[in-house]
Amino acid sequence: MLQPRISAVETPGKGTLNLETLRRIAAAFDIGLIVRFAPVSEMVEWVEQFDPESFTVAQFAEDKGSERKTNAVRTRTQPRNQKEHGEL
């Protein structure tokens, strides 16, 4: 991503982001991206309680719960014959 685009992303109201751009930013920082619909009242509450420190997110390798959860996802999604043979 070029510097002018990064500056636009960092300046509220200066640029628009699409989901693909957000996905690429999350991938670059090795973090997850969650996008969801919420009631307006929840959004207002979130804005009123906003703290820039809340944007600090642990990268995948530093996330203490990620290995346990990743293993659980792998176990649920691997084919049955691989489970029986202990293969991943």
C-alpha positions, 0 to 999 in steps of 0.5 A: 500500500502506498504512503498516500493511501496509508495516510488516508486510512489513518485520517478519519473521514479522508478515505473509504475502505472496502472489505478487501482493503481491510482484509489485506490490512489484517493479513499484513498485521497477522490479525483477524478481521471481524465485520458485523451488523449491529444495532445503532444503539450499540454503535453509539455506545461503542463510539462513546466508549472508544479508546485508541488503546483498544485497537491494540491487537495481539498478532496470531503468534502472540495470541495465547488462545489461538493455538488451542482454538486453531487446533479445535477448528482443525479437528472439526474440519479435517476429514473423518479418515484423517482423524482415525489415522491421526493424520493432519 
